[in-house]
């Protein structure tokens, strides 16, 4: 059985313990993983601290840091097939998605490579004649980057790229569910030539690894992607080291379809928004709000598309929906769907696990009109779409905002003025109009409310990994005046 290793201070090792990783398509063990514990975490953070302040990394110009990121981008692109295969094997995400996404991940590193020498300070028009005053942006310090199992290479790139561009060093905790692609990525970091200790990659469990990392006194900033419950622990731990935080916590995103929308286009986007990645996406459009006059017609179109989806082994390029990542995730979905049916919701299609081995769950549509269905309120992280109708714009806005989350949203209408009104009124960090799931390294990504704070992507992300230093330079040759002589 293949054995992966962790990466600390430029060295690969087996970690303090080992655990087995499960292939979601079969439910069987396929590989052995390193389990980092508190002593491993301490070594990793101390290596990152040492690299931050001494040696080659702090002596590098920003332009040289950018060139290292460019080399890393090229290595990611060259090894995309291997990385995609590992992500598919370890998480169940289908190969057609991992291949496309990882190829695009290289562009994120290229974007931040170009940004490295463009993080600027400014000269201040100070109100004192004998002073020159300016600001510098300097690295915030050692960053703890914690990523979930879904889209790990993408969700790590939006942390690693800007942090390295800003001059920080990192300890990255890959999810204990499916860490293979991140541990393989460590080999590319090593090959790219980053000085030892600049990037450290570990994996392990919450109490023994995640908690030790987020409360470690050497951590200055925590970049976390995950759920609100875990984020609450992260924030409590950060009280011990006063680390700043950026949190991307998922959502329960509304997908709003008005009667004047192009229904075929909206249906295709809705299928992409909820069934792509087997619904295991933080921006999944899991709440369909559809105008009552077209509800039945639109659901019929969606039902046909959902039932035509090809479900199969994730390594097959023909597969469109693969398994869920874990058995516990599928059990959670089964429980919430059953509770929704008991509350009066109606299964339009799906609503059950697929027979056979692996953690498969059928693409599911649930009509929740007129009932308080748990599936409409809870983030399921699976291929489950809950549908509610509305009769007017005011009701659509109220339904869209009736959630503690606020990450993403979609609006489908051909009425331009209505689109602008909805953009202003929806409480979410992203509003897609007549499209869905579009991303770019240039565009900030993040949420409101229980979906967290801070932004990933764009210049804003790089600035999050800096602190401002103010420099005062006295330009007068006169002696500094006696402070006890009043003038």
NORKAHU-V219642 format. One record per residue. N is the residue number from 0. OMEGA is omega in whole degrees, -180 to 180 (999 if undefined). Layout:
N&OMEGA + N&OMEGA
This chain:
0&-179 + 1&179 + 2&174 + 3&-180 + 4&173 + 5&-174 + 6&-178 + 7&176 + 8&176 + 9&-177 + 10&175 + 11&176 + 12&-173 + 13&-179 + 14&-177 + 15&-179 + 16&180 + 17&170 + 18&-179 + 19&176 + 20&-173 + 21&171 + 22&-177 + 23&-179 + 24&-178 + 25&-175 + 26&-177 + 27&175 + 28&179 + 29&-175 + 30&178 + 31&-176 + 32&174 + 33&177 + 34&179 + 35&175 + 36&-169 + 37&-180 + 38&176 + 39&179 + 40&-179 + 41&178 + 42&-178 + 43&-179 + 44&180 + 45&176 + 46&179 + 47&176 + 48&-180 + 49&-179 + 50&-179 + 51&-170 + 52&-175 + 53&175 + 54&-169 + 55&-171 + 56&-179 + 57&179 + 58&-178 + 59&169 + 60&178 + 61&-180 + 62&178 + 63&174 + 64&179 + 65&179 + 66&175 + 67&177 + 68&176 + 69&178 + 70&177 + 71&178 + 72&180 + 73&179 + 74&176 + 75&180 + 76&-178 + 77&-177 + 78&-175 + 79&-178 + 80&179 + 81&179 + 82&180 + 83&179 + 84&-180 + 85&179 + 86&179 + 87&-180 + 88&-171 + 89&-178 + 90&-177 + 91&178 + 92&-169 + 93&-172 + 94&180 + 95&178 + 96&-179 + 97&180 + 98&-179 + 99&-176 + 100&-177 + 101&175 + 102&-180 + 103&179 + 104&179 + 105&180 + 106&176 + 107&177 + 108&177 + 109&179 + 110&-178 + 111&171 + 112&179 + 113&-178 + 114&-172 + 115&-178 + 116&178 + 117&175 + 118&-165 + 119&165 + 120&-180 + 121&175 + 122&-175 + 123&177 + 124&-169 + 125&-175 + 126&180 + 127&-170 + 128&-175 + 129&-179 + 130&164 + 131&-176 + 132&177 + 133&179 + 134&174 + 135&172 + 136&-177 + 137&-177 + 138&-178 + 139&-180 + 140&178 + 141&-177 + 142&168 + 143&180 + 144&-176 + 145&-174 + 146&177 + 147&-176 + 148&-175 + 149&178 + 150&-175 + 151&-177 + 152&175 + 153&-175 + 154&172 + 155&-180 + 156&-179 + 157&173 + 158&-177 + 159&-177 + 160&-179 + 161&179 + 162&179 + 163&177 + 164&-180 + 165&179 + 166&179 + 167&167 + 168&-171 + 169&161 + 170&-176 + 171&174 + 172&173 + 173&178 + 174&175 + 175&173 + 176&176 + 177&-178 + 178&-172 + 179&-176 + 180&180 + 181&179 + 182&174 + 183&178 + 184&178 + 185&179 + 186&178 + 187&175 + 188&-180 + 189&-179 + 190&-180 + 191&176 + 192&174 + 193&179 + 194&-177 + 195&179 + 196&-179 + 197&178 + 198&178 + 199&-175 + 200&-178 + 201&171 + 202&-178 + 203&-173 + 204&-172 + 205&-174 + 206&-173 + 207&-177 + 208&-177 + 209&-179 + 210&180 + 211&-179 + 212&-173 + 213&177 + 214&-177 + 215&-177 + 216&180 + 217&-178 + 218&-180 + 219&-178 + 220&178 + 221&175 + 222&-170 + 223&168 + 224&-178 + 225&-178 + 226&-179 + 227&-179 + 228&178 + 229&179 + 230&178 + 231&176 + 232&180 + 233&-179 + 234&177 + 235&178 + 236&-178 + 237&175 + 238&-179 + 239&180 + 240&180 + 241&177 + 242&171 + 243&-177 + 244&165 + 245&-169 + 246&173 + 247&-163 + 248&175 + 249&-176 + 250&175 + 251&-162 + 252&176 + 253&177 + 254&-167 + 255&-178 + 256&176 + 257&-174 + 258&-178 + 259&-177 + 260&169 + 261&-169 + 262&178 + 263&178 + 264&180 + 265&-180 + 266&178 + 267&179 + 268&178 + 269&176 + 270&177 + 271&-175 + 272&-177 + 273&-177 + 274&172 + 275&-176 + 276&-178 + 277&179 + 278&-176 + 279&-178 + 280&-179 + 281&-180 + 282&-179 + 283&178 + 284&-169 + 285&177 + 286&176 + 287&174 + 288&-173 + 289&-179 + 290&-169 + 291&-175 + 292&-180 + 293&-173 + 294&-176 + 295&180 + 296&-177 + 297&178 + 298&179 + 299&178 + 300&180 + 301&-179 + 302&180 + 303&-180 + 304&-180 + 305&-177 + 306&177 + 307&-178 + 308&178 + 309&179 + 310&-178 + 311&-180 + 312&-173 + 313&179 + 314&178 + 315&-179 + 316&179 + 317&-178 + 318&180 + 319&175 + 320&180 + 321&-179 + 322&166 + 323&-174 + 324&-175 + 325&176 + 326&-179 + 327&177 + 328&179 + 329&179 + 330&178 + 331&180 + 332&179 + 333&-179 + 334&-179 + 335&178 + 336&178 + 337&179 + 338&179 + 339&177 + 340&178 + 341&179 + 342&178 + 343&178 + 344&-176 + 345&176 + 346&177 + 347&176 + 348&179 + 349&177 + 350&-180 + 351&176 + 352&174 + 353&179 + 354&178 + 355&-176 + 356&-179 + 357&-173 + 358&-177 + 359&173 + 360&-174 + 361&172 + 362&-167 + 363&173 + 364&-179 + 365&175 + 366&-176 + 367&-179 + 368&173 + 369&-179 + 370&176 + 371&-173 + 372&177 + 373&-179 + 374&180 + 375&-173 + 376&-174 + 377&172 + 378&-175 + 379&-177 + 380&179 + 381&-174 + 382&-176 + 383&180 + 384&177 + 385&-172 + 386&173 + 387&180 + 388&175 + 389&-177 + 390&-180 + 391&-175 + 392&-180 + 393&-180 + 394&178 + 395&179 + 396&-179 + 397&178 + 398&-179 + 399&-176 + 400&-178 + 401&-180 + 402&175 + 403&-180 + 404&177 + 405&-179 + 406&-173 + 407&177 + 408&176 + 409&179 + 410&178 + 411&179 + 412&174 + 413&179 + 414&-174 + 415&-179 + 416&176 + 417&180 + 418&-180 + 419&177 + 420&-179 + 421&179 + 422&-178 + 423&-167 + 424&-180 + 425&-180 + 426&180 + 427&-180 + 428&179 + 429&171 + 430&174 + 431&180 + 432&-179 + 433&174 + 434&179 + 435&176 + 436&175 + 437&178 + 438&177 + 439&175 + 440&-177 + 441&-171 + 442&176 + 443&-175 + 444&179 + 445&-170 + 446&175 + 447&172 + 448&-179 + 449&174 + 450&171 + 451&-180 + 452&-173 + 453&-178 + 454&174 + 455&-174 + 456&178 + 457&180 + 458&-177 + 459&-179 + 460&-180 + 461&-180 + 462&177 + 463&-179 + 464&178 + 465&168 + 466&-179 + 467&172 + 468&178 + 469&-178 + 470&176 + 471&178 + 472&179 + 473&-175 + 474&-179 + 475&175 + 476&179 + 477&176 + 478&176 + 479&-174 + 480&175 + 481&-175 + 482&-177 + 483&176 + 484&-179 + 485&-177 + 486&999
